[in-house]
Amino acid sequence: MKRYSLKIKEIELQLHEGNYNRRVKYNEKDFDILVISFKEKADLIRKFAISANCLPNSDSIHLIFDPNTHKVSFSPQEINTNIISDVEKLLCSDKT
């Protein structure tokens, strides 16, 4: 089995009632993977991973949460196709 060394930056967001468009500021891209998490319900934490190579050259992106459909998307829209939404499964893939 190959082992890889990746630098992961995790950002935890707080969603507030009525404000479901949140800026995710990562500053410099000095990491390999950006993990964004937020608590949707008291017992449900959602996590998304994006490769730094897929992020724009700016210092931030936006997370857009639709409370009616529970759909999460990101702006700019180009990165929506490069998101891993089951981060726990990815990080714990060797557990049985």
C-alpha positions in Angstrom: 0.0 0.0 0.0 1.3 3.5 -0.9 1.3 6.2 1.7 0.8 9.8 0.9 1.6 12.9 2.9 -1.0 15.6 2.4 -1.4 18.9 4.2 -5.1 19.3 5.1 -6.7 22.6 6.1 -10.1 22.3 7.9 -12.5 25.2 8.2 -15.6 24.9 10.4 -18.4 27.1 9.5 -21.4 28.3 11.6 -24.6 28.6 9.6 -27.1 31.1 11.0 -30.9 31.1 10.5 -31.5 33.2 7.4 -27.8 33.4 6.3 -27.0 30.3 4.3 -24.4 31.9 2.0 -21.1 31.8 3.8 -17.7 32.9 2.7 -15.0 30.3 3.2 -11.7 32.2 3.6 -8.6 30.0 3.2 -6.1 32.8 2.5 -3.0 31.3 0.8 -3.1 27.9 -0.8 -0.4 26.4 1.4 -2.3 23.1 1.7 -3.3 20.2 -0.5 -6.8 19.5 0.6 -9.4 22.0 2.0 -12.0 20.4 4.2 -15.1 22.5 5.0 -17.5 21.4 7.7 -20.7 22.8 9.2 -23.3 21.6 11.5 -26.6 21.2 9.7 -28.5 19.8 12.7 -27.5 19.1 16.3 -26.4 15.6 15.4 -25.4 16.0 11.7 -22.1 17.5 10.6 -21.5 17.7 6.9 -18.0 17.8 5.5 -16.7 18.5 2.0 -13.2 18.2 0.6 -11.7 20.2 -2.3 -8.3 19.8 -3.8 -6.3 23.1 -3.6 -5.6 22.7 -7.3 -9.3 23.1 -8.0 -9.6 26.3 -5.9 -9.5 29.7 -7.6 -6.5 32.0 -7.1 -8.4 34.3 -4.8 -8.3 33.8 -1.0 -11.9 32.5 -0.6 -14.9 30.7 -2.1 -18.6 30.7 -1.0 -20.6 27.9 0.4 -24.3 28.1 -0.5 -26.8 26.0 1.5 -30.4 25.6 0.6 -32.3 24.8 3.8 -35.4 23.5 1.9 -33.6 20.9 -0.2 -30.4 20.6 2.1 -28.3 21.0 -1.1 -24.9 22.4 -0.8 -23.1 24.2 -3.7 -20.1 26.4 -4.0 -19.2 29.5 -5.9 -17.5 29.7 -8.3 -19.5 26.9 -9.8 -16.6 25.3 -11.5 -15.4 23.7 -8.3 -18.8 21.9 -7.7 -17.6 19.0 -9.9 -14.4 18.5 -7.9 -15.9 18.1 -4.4 -15.7 14.9 -2.3 -18.8 15.0 -0.1 -18.2 11.8 1.9 -15.0 12.9 3.6 -15.4 10.5 6.6 -15.5 7.5 4.2 -12.5 8.8 2.4 -10.4 9.4 5.5 -11.5 6.1 7.1 -11.4 3.9 4.0 -9.2 1.3 5.5 -11.4 0.6 8.5 -13.6 -2.5 8.4 
